[in-house]
Amino acid sequence: MIATALMVVITGGVLSTALFMSKGGLNASHYSDMEQQARRGLEIFARDVRMANKITWIDTNQMVLRVVTSSSGLTTDVQYIFDSAAHTFTRNVGGTSEVLFSGVTNSDTDYPMSGYKLTGDPVTPTDIATSPAQASANTKEIQLNLTCNRTRTGMATSTSRVISARFILRNKLVTSI
């Protein structure tokens, strides 16, 4: 009877340790996945912004960059879309979509893309909503601000905040400040 009780205690300790280690491994896997996705997504986004010679704000969750693709000046339109229902931040080129960030859970007031004027002043969501053409003309820098989550059933949610540097549209002329 004593041996059985001792075996139950030892087995319980071993099982709880194994469960704790597997949860830690899954959390580490989530963070690794989010960090890898952030590095890759920011690299692609930064390249497009730096090569763009024009930005068009559709709304606070969508913009189109006209990206210079060759030394002769050929361009391609690249659309970036934050879909709050699908929890994705997507890059769309010529009808081909690529999800750069998944599990994005920004709130309605936490906009994923922020624009800044040459003076450093923000291009506000109100500017974009009331006059997207003027907001597009004034934008010289763009910053990403995303919150990504990963969850597995029975596990705590792993959260990673992705905040980029302000990327300068190097090839874009600013018509007004």
C-alpha positions in Angstrom: 0.0 0.0 0.0 2.9 2.4 0.9 4.6 1.5 -2.4 1.4 2.2 -4.4 1.0 5.6 -2.8 4.6 6.4 -3.4 4.3 5.3 -7.0 1.2 7.5 -7.5 3.1 10.6 -6.1 6.1 10.0 -8.3 4.0 9.3 -11.4 2.0 12.5 -10.7 5.2 14.5 -10.4 6.7 13.1 -13.7 3.4 13.7 -15.6 3.1 17.3 -14.3 6.8 18.0 -15.2 6.2 16.6 -18.7 3.1 18.7 -19.2 4.9 21.8 -18.0 7.8 21.2 -20.4 5.4 20.6 -23.4 3.6 23.8 -22.7 6.9 25.7 -22.5 8.0 24.1 -25.8 4.7 25.1 -27.5 5.0 28.7 -26.2 8.6 28.9 -27.5 7.4 27.5 -30.8 4.7 30.3 -31.0 7.2 33.0 -30.2 9.7 31.6 -32.7 7.0 31.5 -35.4 5.9 35.1 -34.7 9.5 36.4 -34.7 10.3 34.7 -38.0 7.1 36.0 -39.5 7.8 39.5 -38.3 11.4 39.6 -39.7 10.3 38.3 -43.1 7.2 40.5 -43.2 9.1 43.7 -42.2 11.8 42.9 -44.7 9.4 42.7 -47.6 7.4 45.7 -46.5 10.5 47.8 -46.0 11.8 46.9 -49.5 8.5 47.9 -51.1 8.3 51.2 -49.1 11.8 52.2 -49.9 11.3 51.5 -53.6 7.9 53.2 -53.9 7.5 56.5 -55.7 3.8 56.9 -54.8 1.4 55.9 -52.1 -2.4 55.9 -52.3 -4.3 55.5 -49.0 -7.6 53.6 -49.7 -8.5 53.8 -46.0 -6.7 53.3 -42.6 -6.5 49.5 -43.3 -5.5 49.6 -47.0 -2.9 51.3 -49.1 -1.3 50.9 -52.5 2.4 51.5 -53.1 3.6 52.2 -56.7 7.0 50.3 -56.5 9.8 51.0 -59.0 10.8 47.5 -60.3 13.6 48.4 -62.8 16.3 50.9 -63.5 14.3 52.1 -66.5 11.5 53.2 -64.2 8.9 50.4 -64.7 6.5 50.2 -61.8 4.1 47.8 -60.2 1.3 48.5 -57.8 1.5 46.6 -54.5 -1.5 46.7 -52.2 -1.3 46.1 -48.4 -4.5 45.1 -46.6 -5.2 44.6 -42.9 -8.2 42.3 -42.7 -9.6 42.5 -39.1 -12.0 39.6 -39.7 -9.4 37.2 -41.1 -6.7 38.6 -38.7 -4.2 39.0 -41.5 -1.9 41.6 -43.0 -1.6 40.8 -46.7 0.5 41.9 -49.6 -1.2 41.8 -53.0 0.7 42.1 -56.3 -1.1 41.6 -59.6 -3.9 39.5 -58.1 -1.5 37.3 -56.1 -1.9 37.6 -52.3 0.7 36.7 -49.7 -0.1 36.8 -46.0 2.8 38.6 -44.3 1.3 38.5 -40.8 -1.3 36.1 -39.4 -3.1 36.2 -36.0 -3.2 40.0 -36.1 -5.5 41.3 -33.4 -5.3 45.1 -33.6 -8.2 46.9 -32.1 -10.4 49.3 -34.0 -8.4 52.3 -32.7 -5.0 50.6 -33.1 -4.3 51.2 -36.8 -1.8 48.8 -38.4 -0.3 51.4 -40.8 0.7 54.9 -39.8 1.7 57.6 -42.2 4.0 60.6 -41.4 4.6 63.9 -43.2 8.0 65.2 -44.1 7.9 67.3 -41.0 7.4 64.2 -38.8 3.8 65.1 -38.0 1.4 62.2 -38.3 -1.1 61.7 -41.2 -4.1 61.0 -39.0 -6.9 58.5 -39.6 -9.2 61.5 -40.0 -6.9 62.9 -42.7 -7.1 59.6 -44.5 -10.9 59.3 -44.1 -11.7 62.9 -45.1 -9.2 63.5 -47.9 -7.3 60.3 -48.9 -5.7 62.1 -51.9 -4.2 64.9 -49.8 -3.1 62.4 -47.1 -1.4 60.3 -49.9 0.3 63.4 -51.3 1.6 64.4 -47.8 2.8 60.9 -46.7 6.6 60.6 -46.7 7.1 57.8 -44.1 5.2 54.7 -43.0 5.3 52.7 -39.8 3.7 49.3 -39.1 2.2 48.6 -35.7 0.8 45.1 -35.3 -0.2 42.8 -32.4 0.1 39.1 -33.3 -1.3 36.2 -31.2 -0.9 32.4 -31.3 -3.2 30.1 -29.3 -3.6 26.4 -29.0 -6.6 24.8 -27.2 -5.9 24.6 -23.5 -2.9 26.9 -23.7 -2.3 30.5 -22.8 -2.1 32.9 -25.7 1.3 34.0 -26.9 1.4 37.6 -27.9 4.0 39.5 -29.9 4.0 43.2 -30.7 5.5 44.2 -34.0 6.4 47.8 -34.3 8.6 48.8 -37.2 10.9 51.8 -37.7 9.5 54.5 -39.9 10.3 53.6 -43.4 11.0 56.5 -45.7 9.5 56.6 -49.2 12.9 57.5 -50.7 11.7 57.8 -54.3 8.5 59.8 -53.6 8.4 63.6 -54.0 6.3 65.4 -51.4 4.2 68.1 -52.9 3.3 69.9 -49.7 4.2 69.8 -46.0 
